[in-house]
Amino acid sequence: GENVEQHPSTLSVQEGDSAVIKCTYSDSASNYFPWYKQELGKGPQLIIDIRSNVGEKKDQRIAVTLNKTAKHFSLHITETQPEDSAVYFCAASPSAYNTNAGKSTFGDGTTLTVKP
Amino acid sequence: NAGVMQNPRHLVRRRGQEARLRCSPMKGHSHVYWYRQLPEEGLKFMVYLQKENIIDESGMPKERFSAEFPKEGPSILRIQQVVRGDSAAYFCASSRGQGAADTQYFGPGTRLTVL
């Protein structure tokens, strides 16, 4: 089955700096890679996603890159703000036509702290 | 447009009791997923359902846990004879299309505490 590893587990940056979180996956059949932000006591909220036919995607201060050959993808947050502090999860999902189509595999999360 | 709704938000049960967790997907979504999150851990897939069908239950413990998504009404995750190790946050997600390759939107979760 799929195995997703996420690093680092904790990340502390100064306000205005950039933050980078990296994930690797094992199953070459995975082709959808969402990132979620989870604030304390709340459910995960999708912040950006990327599919295997795209190498990079950007949405304002957030960007995601994907290297299918190396099986890794990364989340980049620029100009960090204190409200970016949360736990971030990456996930890898197989094609909708795969027999494991229902199973998203999540990384263990990165706790990001942005210091004012 | 209401998001994914879960209730109750907090549930306390004594060992041996039953826990029933409800999930109403977003409007227009017919695919539901249940995940469990232990304290300071990631989300672990439990089960994927469409209306009246279980598509993938490979992450569900074989005993005491069951899930359904009837034609009418919310999806239900049922835990019988709860034990302390069942204490966790249980999240439901829904999607419009088939499988996890379609974007999943999460509910706020149900936090189960077993005394």
Interface residues (C-beta under 8 A of the other chain):
Chain A: Q6 N31 Y32 P34 Y36 K42 G43 P44 Q45 L46 D49 R51 F89 S93 P94 S95 A96 Y97 N98 N100 A101 G102 K103 S104 T105 F106 G107 D108 G109
Chain B: V4 Q6 Y33 Y35 E41 G42 L43 K44 F45 V47 Y48 I55 D56 S58 G59 F91 G97 Q98 G99 A100 A101 D102 T103 Q104 Y105 F106 G107 P108 G109
